[in-house]
């Protein structure tokens, strides 16, 4: 079964998993707080939506 490309994600996963993907190695150089700030900007620009899980964790998802 393939992974849905619009599954919610967390900034830490962008850094840890995303930086291992071809063409995205430069993500390793970013601090987590920088990625969080970028996510907030993308939410403000309606590119991402925020999803809050029942346990209170904040996830991000591409806006529809």
PyMOL commands that set and color helices and strands:
alter all, ss='L'
color gray80, all
select helices_A, chain A and resi 11-16+18-20+25-29+32-44
alter helices_A, ss='H'
color red, helices_A
select strands_A, chain A and resi 48-52+58-62
alter strands_A, ss='S'
color yellow, strands_A
deselect
rebuild
show_as cartoon
